[in-house]
Amino acid sequence: MSKKKEDFTTTNEEKEERQGSQDQAFRVHNNDIIMRFLVKPGAIKTKVPLELYSDHVSVTIQAPPDKGKANRELLKELKKLLEVSSSDLVLERGQTSSEKYIRVKNQDLKTIYSKFKEKVKRK
């Protein structure tokens, strides 16, 4: 039995809205922020974020993609960057994929985006 992909939405209106915004790096859903990442594990150095694009955030992770090590390192780096608690970060999709969707609770889009933008400028 194959696992059904998780659906972030419940109403038809939200599904239509999601289809139009699914390719955004950052989007608001039910007062949370959903971020789309493309992750390169096993890198020489961890860089979160490496680059910001309109449809995703590119990151490199030093940890290997083994038993969730790269996922844990990504969440740890996001916790530091966004200054949130571990419980405010949820890996929604992409546990075994390089494409990951992470939910950030209790934050606003402007704050999150500015933290990513500032980090990219400093590199």
C-alpha positions as CSV (number, residue, x, y, z in Angstrom):
1,M,0.0,0.0,0.0
2,S,1.5,3.3,-1.0
3,K,1.5,6.2,1.4
4,K,-0.8,9.0,0.3
5,K,0.9,12.4,0.0
6,E,-0.1,14.7,2.7
7,D,-2.6,17.5,1.7
8,F,-2.1,20.8,3.5
9,T,-5.6,22.0,2.5
10,T,-9.2,21.0,3.3
11,T,-11.5,23.0,1.1
12,N,-11.8,23.2,-2.7
13,E,-11.0,26.9,-2.5
14,E,-7.8,26.3,-0.6
15,K,-6.8,23.5,-3.0
16,E,-7.2,25.9,-6.0
17,E,-5.2,28.5,-4.1
18,R,-2.5,25.9,-3.4
19,Q,-2.2,24.9,-7.0
20,G,-1.4,28.5,-7.9
21,S,1.2,28.9,-5.1
22,Q,2.7,25.4,-4.8
23,D,5.9,26.6,-6.6
24,Q,6.6,29.4,-4.2
25,A,9.6,29.3,-1.8
26,F,7.5,30.8,1.0
27,R,3.7,30.7,1.4
28,V,1.2,31.3,4.1
29,H,-1.2,28.5,5.1
30,N,-3.5,28.6,8.1
31,N,-1.4,31.3,9.8
32,D,1.8,29.2,9.4
33,I,4.5,29.5,6.8
34,I,5.3,26.7,4.4
35,M,8.8,26.8,3.0
36,R,10.1,24.7,0.0
37,F,13.7,23.6,0.1
38,L,16.0,21.8,-2.3
39,V,18.6,20.1,-0.1
40,K,22.1,18.9,-1.1
41,P,23.3,16.6,1.7
42,G,26.8,15.4,2.1
43,A,28.3,18.8,1.3
44,I,31.7,20.1,2.5
45,K,29.9,22.8,4.5
46,T,26.4,23.4,5.7
47,K,24.9,26.6,4.3
48,V,21.3,27.5,5.2
49,P,20.3,29.3,3.0
50,L,22.7,29.0,0.1
51,E,20.5,30.8,-2.4
52,L,17.0,32.1,-2.5
53,Y,14.9,31.5,-5.6
54,S,11.3,32.4,-6.3
55,D,10.2,28.8,-6.1
56,H,12.6,27.3,-3.5
57,V,15.4,27.9,-1.0
58,S,18.6,26.1,-1.9
59,V,20.7,24.7,1.0
60,T,23.7,22.4,1.5
61,I,24.0,20.1,4.4
62,Q,27.2,18.5,5.6
63,A,25.4,15.5,7.2
64,P,24.8,12.5,4.9
65,P,21.3,11.5,3.8
66,D,21.4,8.6,6.2
67,K,18.7,7.8,8.8
68,G,17.4,11.4,8.9
69,K,20.8,13.0,9.8
70,A,20.5,15.6,7.0
71,N,16.9,16.4,8.0
72,R,17.9,16.9,11.6
73,E,20.8,19.1,10.7
74,L,18.5,21.2,8.4
75,L,15.9,21.7,11.2
76,K,18.7,22.5,13.7
77,E,20.0,25.2,11.3
78,L,16.6,26.6,10.7
79,K,15.9,26.8,14.4
80,K,19.0,28.9,14.9
81,L,18.4,31.1,11.8
82,L,14.7,31.8,12.6
83,E,15.2,31.9,16.4
84,V,12.2,29.5,17.0
85,S,11.7,26.5,19.2
86,S,12.0,23.0,17.8
87,S,8.3,22.5,18.2
88,D,7.7,25.4,15.8
89,L,9.4,23.5,12.9
90,V,7.7,20.6,11.2
91,L,9.0,18.6,8.2
92,E,5.7,18.2,6.4
93,R,7.0,16.4,3.2
94,G,10.2,15.1,1.8
95,Q,11.6,12.9,4.6
96,T,13.5,10.9,2.0
97,S,13.7,13.4,-0.9
98,S,15.9,16.4,-1.7
99,E,12.7,18.5,-2.0
100,K,11.4,19.3,1.4
101,Y,8.4,21.3,2.7
102,I,8.9,22.7,6.2
103,R,6.1,24.4,8.2
104,V,7.0,27.2,10.6
105,K,4.5,27.9,13.3
106,N,3.9,31.2,15.1
107,Q,5.9,33.4,12.7
108,D,4.9,35.9,10.0
109,L,6.1,35.7,6.4
110,K,7.9,39.1,6.4
111,T,10.0,38.2,9.5
112,I,11.0,34.8,8.1
113,Y,11.8,36.2,4.6
114,S,13.9,39.0,6.0
115,K,16.0,36.6,8.0
116,F,16.7,34.5,5.0
117,K,17.5,37.5,2.8
118,E,19.9,38.9,5.4
119,K,21.7,35.6,5.7
120,V,22.2,35.4,1.9
121,K,23.6,39.0,1.8
122,R,26.2,38.2,4.5
123,K,27.8,35.2,2.7
